[in-house]
């Protein structure tokens, strides 16, 4: 069974069709790429999956259950989290507190336990702090734990956003251009990090990215979007040599590098 499935999904904004009759099947533990020129509808699809936008037509299923009629928080509860194209951190909190705040999504004590500082509260807080420490280490942020998020280098802000998403213990992680603004060395490090995170957390990952080296070396399958519709889908080597994809990215008559 597919972990995530979009069936004939359409999103219209007035007379504009941002996504048209789009289908997608993502299996558990895959790293699946979603690529296309700017304005192709990639982030719109992320917004539809997470419930930020309502679909105009079609259906979205997660673990076999329809989710396109569910509110955003219910979709997050089901196990879908994301990062954003424009980084959205708590900029005035430290690296550690950004992660710890997200970890509180997993708390199992009540407001009364918190006020009375019961044993359940103390044990719960201990687990949350241990989880935050573990994520700091896994994402290579332990030496920046006390740095204010806005003062982190851009690449580390990206890592922190991934750490915060992982704190929610997702089953499906949506990464929206995680390599944006990174140099080649940082992009290579990110590639290895995403692979490691997928294996360590037993995740499925759906990624939007413009760095073709990252996508081609990372993903099991790729769908190419153009003007809100599927242009091509398949394994990276098939996508790389597809004439329609080459034309959409480089213009008619060009060849892929």
Secondary structure, 3 states (H helix, E strand, C coil): CCCEEEEEEEEEECCEEEEEEEEEEECCCCEEEEEECCCCCHHHHHHHHCCCCCCCEEEEEECCEECCCCCHHHHHHHCEEECCCCCCCCCCCEHHHHHHHHHHHHCCCCHHHHHHCCHHHHHHHHHHHHHHHHHHHHCCCHHHCCCEHHHCCHHHHHHHHHHHHHCCCCCEEEEECCCCCCCHHHHHHHHHHHHHHHHHHCCEEEEECCCHHHHHHHCCEEEEEECCEEEEEECHHHHHCCHHHHHHHHCCCCCCC
